[in-house]
Amino acid sequence: MEGTNAWPVVSGDYVLGNEASPVAVLIVGRGAVDVPKDLFCIKGILKTENIGLEKVIANIVSNPRIRLLVLCGREEFGHFPGEAIHALMAHGVDEHKRIRNTRSAIPFLCDLPFEAIERFRQQVELVDIMDASPAKEIAAYDPIYEFDEEGRGRLVSTLRTLAEQPLEPFPEEAVIVRSKALAGEGGSIATQLHLASDDFITPMLRLPSDGLNTGMGMVLVSEEFGVVLEPLRGKVLTVPSVELALRLRSYLMGV
């Protein structure tokens, strides 16, 4: 499938199944589960409410056949990506492409055009069978967990029921999103953002509050290559998305 029609259009943590299926399975958080491949078109993992969700949206709107998005797994504390998807579907985004009405930390879809965001909201229906227990704070070293038999059984049963629904493809052409930020691998993107976060936070830890000018903005060196200058440390950084880095810096510095 990927080799014949260049889909999915962006890389990610996913597996492909039945290309004729209108169903996409999205595991929210760090879960893993094997289900018959004939029951879904694509099955992936979502951990973040920004670039991670952007990749999900980009791949779905580029395939009009996908009409159902099954959410499963457990909510991630802080990021709240499951909640972010529900908020996006219900309330959309503001003029800054921030998802409205969500607790998610940095819910910006900076690297998607408004057209793709609205198309996603129109194209798919959510089917939520996530674990309803409250989200718990996740440590960086927490391992990926396997679904228990009950959780896997609920997912398989849901997918078999959905397979009986006759659904036509969305009646418009595919929307193809091209973005440098979405072209990177998840691990590389996460590493770059973590390093940038460290550079944003370090001056706050080392300088007295009365000497810390948080109003100093980052300097854009090259948008094409994602190069910026962090003025508080005089350090040049490479980031996967300049706009998201700006939002991340503002969030961490409280400005």
N, C-alpha and C positions, 0 to 999 in steps of 0.2 A: 504493500500500500504506500509506504513512505517513498519507495523508489520510483513508483509509476506516476504519481501526481503531486509529488513534493508536499505531502501532508503527513504529519503536522508541520506547520510552518515555523515553529520555534521549538527549541530543545526543552527538555524538562524531565522530571522523574515520573515517567509513565510507561505503560505497555499498551500495545495495540491489540484489538480483538477482531470482531466481525465488522468489516467496513460497511455493511448494509444496515447495521443497528443504529437507531436514532438515540441511543443512550450513552451518556458519558458518566463514569463513576469517579467521584472526587472524594478521596480519603482526607479528611481534615485532621491535621496533626501528624503524629509519628506512627500511625498504624500501618499494618501490612496484612493483606488478605488475598488468597487465591480463590478465584471464582471462574466458572467456565467462560472461555473467551467468546463463545458464540452469543453471550448475553449482553455484551457491551461493545461499543466502538473503540473507546479509549478509557483507560483507568489510570488515574494519577494521584499524586499527593500534593496537598496544599498546606504550607506552614506560615505563610506571610500574607498580609493584607495589601501589599503594594506590588512589587515586581512579580511575586509568585502568582498573585491573582491576575495580573496583567497577562502572564503567559497562558493561563487557563482561558481567559477571554479571547486572546488572539487566536488560539487554536480552535476554539469553538466557532467563532464568527467566520472563520475561513472554511468551515465545513457546514453548509446549510442543512445537511442531513441530520445533524444532531439537534434534537428538540427537547430532550429531557436530561437534567443534570441531577444525579443522585448523590446527595451528601451523606457521608457516613464517617465513622471515627469519633474522635474526642476533640472538644474545643481546646485551642491553645491559649493559655492565659497571656494577657498583654496584647498579643497580636489579634486575638479573637477573629480569625479569618472566616469561620462559619457565620458568625454574626455579621461580619462585614458584607458577605454575599447577600444575606437576607436584607440588610439595610440598602445595599445597592439596588436590589430588585424593587424594593418598596419605595425608595426615596431618591434614587439617582445620585448625581454628584453636583457640587456647586461649580461656580465659575473657575475655581482653582483645581478642579477635578478631585476634590476631596469628597469621599463618600459621606453622605449625610447621615446623622443620627446613629452613630456607632461608637462603642467604647474603644475600638481598635486604636493602637498607639499612633500609627502613621498611615492612615488609610487614603493615600494619594495614588491615583492611576495616571501619573505624570506622562508616561510614554505611550499612552493610547489616545487616538483622536476621539473626539466626542461621538463621532459616527459609530465607531466600533463599540463604545460603551452602551449607547442606546440600542444598537443592533443586538447585543448580548441580552439586554433586558427584554427585548421583543421576541427573540428567537427561542429561548429555552424556558422551560417550566422547572421549578425546583421540586425535588422529592426528597424530603429531609427525614432520614432515619438515623441521625446521629445519636450517640450516647447522651442521654439527657442529664447526666450527673454534672455538678458544677465544675467549671474549669479550674484546674490546679496549676500552680506555678511550675514551670518546667525548667529543670537544670540543663545546662549545656551538654552534660554527659549522659543524660537520660537516653536509654536505648530505644530503638524502634520496637514496638510491641506487636505481637500477633493477635488478630481478632480471636476471641473465644468462640466456641461452637455456636452459642446462641447468637452472637453478633454476626457470624458468617452466615448462619442459617437465615437470619432476618434479611440480610442483603441478597442472598440467592433467591429467596422467595419473592422479594420485591422485584428483582430483575426478571424473573420468570413471568410475573404478572404484567409488568410493563411490556414484555416481548409480545404479548397478545394484543396490544393496542396498535391499530393501523395508523401510522403517522406519516404525513407527507413532508418532504423537505420544506424548509422555509422558502417562500416564493420570491426570493430575491437572490442576486448573485452573491458569491462569497466576498467577504471583506478581508483584504490582505493587509496586515500591519507589518511594516518594516521599521525596526528600531534597533539601534546598537545595543541598548540596554537589554532587550529581549533576546539578543543573539547569543549572550553568554551562558555558560553552564551555571547551574544553581550554586555549586560549591564555590566557584570563583567569584560569583556575585556576592555571596555571603561573606567571603573573606575580605573583599574590597570594602564592603560596608562596615564590617567590624573594625578594620584598620582605620577607616575614616572616623568612626565613632570614637575610637581611642584618641585620635588627634583633636577632635572637638572637645572632649571631656578633660583631657590632661591639663590645659591651662586653668580650668575652673578649680582643679585640685591643688595647683601649685601657687596660684596668685591669690593675694588677699582680695576680698570682694570689692573693696573700694578701688583696687587697681585693675580690675578686670573689665575691659570695655566690650561687653557682649553685643554692642551695637555695630561692631565692625563686621561687615559682610564679607563673604568669600569672594575672591576675585576669579572670574572665569578666564582661563588661559586658552583652552581649546574645547569648544563644545563637541566638535567632531570626534575627538579622541578622549573626551571625558576627563580633561585635566583642569584642576582648580588649584588656587592658592589659599591655604588656611592662614589668615593674617595674624592670628594670635600667636602662632608658632613660627610663621614664616616658612611653612612647609608646603611643597607641591604634592598634591594627591591625585591619584587616578581613581575615578569612581565610575560605576556602571551607568549611572543616570545623574546628570548634573542637577536636574530639577529635584529629584528625590533626595539627593545629598543636601540640597538647600533646606528641604523640609525636615530632614533628619537633624540637621544642625540646629534649626530653630526649636525643634522639639526638645532636644537634649539640653539646650542652653536656656530654655524658657523665655524665648523672645519671639 
